């Protein structure tokens, strides 16, 4: 027998309390944008295993931590203090309060923007804010205010008018000492601001102009500006200023080059300092000739410079052409050392980047907070994106390390723990800011964003790892921060959104007076940011198990349940009932302190509760994706107790995780009357030679039958022979010797099996007194021809057999089924009969069987010459024409085969007919033939000396129509189609051979007298083609001995009377 070749087989992150991260406004929700360098192996749920959801291709991998074990957060509502657990993650969020915005409308038809230039703490623990107004020949006002720790303005002082630029403040405080603050205005005028009589609700501010005597034109700049540096240099701030090459006194020490100097501020605290400027060196910035700009009345060079701890100067330099209509923005970095050029110290330019767009507006932003002695970082703004550049201060080479949506204005700070914090605004929540939560929920022209990025030592520097967002109607940019207390900060910056970001807005008039209103131009904002710990959500830790019927169509083919966005499987597993509700006792229940109270999520408590419920077991990286139940431990194709993971994530993607037992009941599962215990067993197949081995014992049966015996109501670790309510798991070789038994009589019969067929074995589970569950296993004992197709649920049996080659023509499908004892069985049968009935051969009059290659039997020559005996393999198909059920599908087919051997027996029917008999000559009743074979020998025929036989045939008169004698002739030794079989008749005395007549049917021989006079020579190919022949040999008396009768010794010899003597 040969084997059938068609075999079917079953188909924290850690909390980053970085300063800038704490600047953001209260958004009560953060989304983590986690990533992974490689896809992790899928695992079943287990309290101590992490689980990786999503996949790399969809960029939505989310790592689920192990089960939570306790509540970490205090102050939760009383009903959540027991029976719930909480995740380990704690995220800092910023609770904004008392944000105040100041701005102006146009003054004399000109734009006046506002900004926060500086914030300094006073001796009394309040905060002095230095405002700055701008505009062309406008913004000439000094405005300082004192705010207390609650963000309330308790004092303010203004001087000047917005209608000119005389007292415009464009830089930080020059010096700070003993509640005195030195500031500079345009025109190089200096003022001392003095704070006194402070309380938490009031203070006095005095502004006094200082009368300086020093040379203010020593640097030959338009006005003095302080170089921003973290170094504290008492009484000697580093000074620079804009250069106007068309004016001799403002062209710079070297025409068109930006000068750097120091200022002597000795005595400013109580008197009038000299404010004398001392020139130090110039910067080798671009000249107008380098740019190709025209010179004219409006040409100017405006530096915005920084100095790091290694005295390297870098910054943004803006070049205006002579018409004042175009600008050329650059980032330039200069050498640490000075070189002497024509007797003047000069710092060479080591790096330059310039924006290609020469329109006015913000094109480049230096990121001072993340620039240091190793790198300078800046944003370059293009029409389609915001590019984060990094310049190496050792090689002065640059590269784009991250790309953000267009108009992304951020303040970024290094947290010192390998992460960066950011806050600011953007126009789009796409790309780096894409969030399954915010991107789909928010819709506005601008967005406030805040979160954490990977640090610069990471393989993915500045990649956004978390995001919080809120809607804005225009941009904002935080640029000042001062610590108030632990986790409390005073913040300030610039904005153009007065409606959603600010709690209150004021309009500053030209004379400095303030009224409530919405300014027209960009303004300054200030406020308090309190950092709170946002804990992970909580989830109920229900130790009760649930039961689910995996044969139910709600489980097998889930559809939308019309409830909470869950399909029917989700609803059953989450609520514990097929049509359960979130209020059902067995339902998974969740809560989050922040999200459940965030009106941005929902206007009502019910809406917020539903929002969180819909996130149960959803991947926060792709909330629209189906729940990955299999990864979470539930297999809808497997019966038995399954430990399934449940989790919920909040708007920050912080998870709370727990697990509970789900009892899956299948087609083969039986329970007791009270549904307290269950026994599941599986039919299986095994080769016949295996069942007779000594190792095929009771435990082997249990292992192959995958016995599962368990408690449906108690899955405690101490319950059951193997814990968690499990008494037996045969597949895992966890056996129960006292509670689960195999029928000994049936096992013995199976062990003694000699015939391949289905054998019944009963398995009984006795978990406790008075409870007994018996379940039937059908063991399909197989041979090589058996096909046990677990996918289609059909077992195919067949036996090999042999037929003569001549019989092939009439060998139809029914003959194959009969000769081959072909049967089909239901693999998943649970019949309790002694013998398993075969599946029907036909359904409603239509045969369930078909053959795809009948020609291999009926026309073996179709594939070319063959040699007998020939074994062919008809391919049979059984079609399941019954209704679709759990294991079978209507119209699904199972294929099998068997070996049919065609032997070389050619059937010859031969007789001898006597024509024109003579009365005097006895008509013989028997005839004789000699059968020989002639081998072709490549065209040189020769008799085969090893093969010759004699045949006896019937004989009689033609009128008597004698019967044929039938002989089976073996011609398998003839390999060549031209080989021949020669039949030579033995002619009795007084008779002669007239010839023969041969045909492939019998009827034509009746009354036939035609004959072929030749000898009988039949080729191998002719015999194989016909398979069965009827041959008549014709003899007649030869007329010798003068017509007198002669003894016919063949017949007379039977009555030999001896010799007559005289």
Order of alpha helices (4+ residues) and beta strands (2+ residues): beta-beta-beta-beta-beta-beta-beta-beta-beta-beta-beta-beta-beta-beta-beta-beta-beta-beta-alpha-beta-beta-beta-beta-beta-beta-beta-beta-beta-beta-beta-beta-alpha-beta-beta-beta-beta-beta-beta-beta-beta-beta-alpha-beta-beta-alpha-beta-alpha-beta-beta-beta-beta-beta-alpha-alpha-beta-beta-beta-alpha-beta-beta-beta-beta-beta-alpha-beta-beta-beta-beta-alpha-beta-beta-beta-beta-beta-beta-beta-beta-beta-beta-beta-alpha-beta-alpha
